[in-house]
């Protein structure tokens, strides 16, 4: 297991799992949001789909990696490239609590974020969560295509699958 894609919806625990897995495996991890949204010294902008794939291919040249993020059309190539796909299927109730907790921590300055933490973003996170649940059947169908390399976790603390 040298190339790992961790996929899940907002507040499922992807980043926490990626950090822990990265330490355990001694493999670098990358947030896909940082691949999509590039930060320059003066601004943050969205890369095109081709630019995103180019960044991914550059990282892939180094061998082992862990990518984590939500499911986006622009980087579907990762499903094929990964040795292992981890679907972090955290219960809906837990994700909802994490969204509001994260928002409060960001507003209090306890937790940093790469986006503008405001009520609009809070509403968007809940919307993305609803949209994911509404389209879950479609996502599950896509996962079926890769079932031979999918691990489904319900908790980001479970690393028992790592040898």
VOGU-3710 file (C-alpha; in Angstrom, 3 decimals, decimal comma):
1> xxxxxxxxxx> 0,000/0,000/0,000  2,032/2,919/-1,317  -0,618/5,100/-2,922  -3,710/5,828/-0,841  -6,775/7,894/-1,687  -8,886/8,862/1,320  -12,304/9,985/0,185  -15,240/11,243/2,218  -17,607/14,132/2,641  -17,107/17,280/4,715
11> xxxxxxxxxx> -16,187/16,640/8,381  -15,805/12,883/7,976  -12,288/12,985/9,474  -10,227/12,681/6,290  -7,456/15,057/7,318  -7,048/13,475/10,750  -6,886/10,011/9,189  -4,417/11,187/6,522  -2,084/12,692/9,146  -2,148/9,543/11,283
21> xxxxxxxxxx> -1,702/7,236/8,294  1,118/9,399/6,944  2,999/9,099/10,228  2,415/5,359/10,521  3,439/4,622/6,920  6,073/7,389/6,630  4,420/8,577/3,420  3,637/12,232/2,543  -0,009/13,307/2,466  -1,719/15,997/0,447
31> xxxxxxxxxx> -5,023/17,780/0,865  -6,863/17,781/-2,454  -8,343/21,188/-1,586  -4,778/22,531/-1,843  -4,425/20,903/-5,268  -7,706/22,468/-6,437  -7,180/25,857/-4,777  -3,614/27,116/-5,148  -2,336/29,664/-2,651  0,122/32,251/-3,934
41> xxxxxxxxxx> 1,697/34,964/-1,761  -0,999/37,399/-2,921  -4,141/35,333/-3,505  -5,838/31,954/-3,677  -7,206/30,770/-7,007  -8,840/27,670/-8,421  -6,720/25,609/-10,776  -8,271/24,212/-13,933  -8,942/20,466/-14,054  -5,894/20,008/-16,315
51> xxxxxxxxxx> -3,686/21,967/-13,906  -4,928/19,837/-11,005  -4,050/16,627/-12,831  -0,633/18,062/-13,702  0,092/18,723/-10,001  -1,107/15,225/-9,106  1,133/13,664/-11,780  4,134/15,619/-10,486  3,496/14,302/-6,975  2,997/10,782/-8,344
61> xxxxxxxxxx> 6,532/10,807/-9,791  7,848/10,643/-6,211  6,225/7,230/-5,644  4,254/6,844/-2,438  1,537/9,316/-1,459  -1,694/9,829/0,437  -4,327/12,162/-1,020  -7,410/13,125/0,951  -10,487/15,024/-0,065  -14,064/15,002/-1,201
71> xxxxxxxxxx> -15,088/13,384/-4,482  -14,583/15,785/-7,402  -14,812/15,124/-11,094  -11,505/16,898/-11,744  -9,318/14,269/-10,073  -11,049/10,992/-10,858  -7,688/9,691/-12,096  -6,766/9,098/-8,437  -9,291/6,257/-8,206  -7,278/4,402/-10,852
81> xxxxxxxxxx> -3,845/5,465/-9,578  -4,402/4,502/-5,930  -3,402/1,099/-4,580  -5,962/1,580/-1,814  -9,086/3,723/-1,625  -10,351/4,457/1,855  -13,929/5,643/2,025  -14,351/7,332/5,375  -18,069/6,766/5,908  -18,530/8,589/9,203
91> xxxxxxxxxx> -22,115/8,601/10,518  -24,178/11,603/9,424  -24,946/12,724/12,984  -21,220/12,900/13,796  -20,431/14,895/10,630  -23,163/17,415/11,438  -21,746/17,974/14,924  -18,204/18,291/13,544  -19,282/20,932/11,019  -20,675/23,266/13,676
101> xxxxxxxxxx> -17,826/22,480/16,105  -15,245/23,285/13,408  -17,053/26,539/12,597  -17,033/27,608/16,253  -13,345/26,710/16,671  -12,487/28,734/13,566  -14,485/31,738/14,781  -12,707/31,547/18,161  -9,299/31,305/16,464  -8,621/27,819/17,841
111> xxxxxxxxxx> -8,554/26,171/14,408  -7,159/27,571/11,155  -8,739/27,137/7,744  -7,894/27,937/4,116  -11,292/29,485/3,361  -13,448/32,296/4,687  -15,195/30,860/7,733  -18,567/32,577/7,726  -22,254/31,677/7,838  -22,328/31,241/4,058
121> xxxxxxxxxx> -19,583/28,606/4,246  -21,302/26,927/7,207  -24,504/26,657/5,175  -22,543/25,333/2,184  -21,005/22,566/4,303  -24,452/21,431/5,377  -25,648/21,678/1,770  -22,714/19,552/0,517  -23,508/17,013/3,202  -27,184/16,864/2,133
131> xxxxxxxxxx> -26,171/16,636/-1,529  -23,775/13,781/-0,792  -26,450/11,832/1,060  -28,931/12,479/-1,768  -26,416/11,192/-4,319  -24,956/8,410/-2,173  -26,276/5,672/-4,481  -24,313/7,128/-7,392  -21,138/7,413/-5,307  -21,530/3,854/-4,010
141> xxxxxxxxxx> -21,903/2,655/-7,623  -18,608/4,320/-8,507  -16,921/2,664/-5,516  -18,166/-0,716/-6,751  -15,929/-0,320/-9,804  -12,941/-0,299/-7,433  -14,247/-2,729/-4,815  -11,053/-4,801/-4,966  -9,112/-1,922/-3,402  -11,734/-0,128/-1,274
151> xxxxxxxxxx> -11,608/-0,088/2,508  -14,662/1,396/4,212  -14,053/2,933/7,614  -16,635/4,398/9,944  -14,057/5,953/12,263  -10,842/7,822/11,494  -9,070/6,192/14,447  -9,141/2,699/12,928  -5,728/1,898/11,434  -6,028/-1,866/11,831
161> xxx> -5,830/-2,349/8,055  -2,205/-1,089/7,979  0,267/-3,944/8,033
//
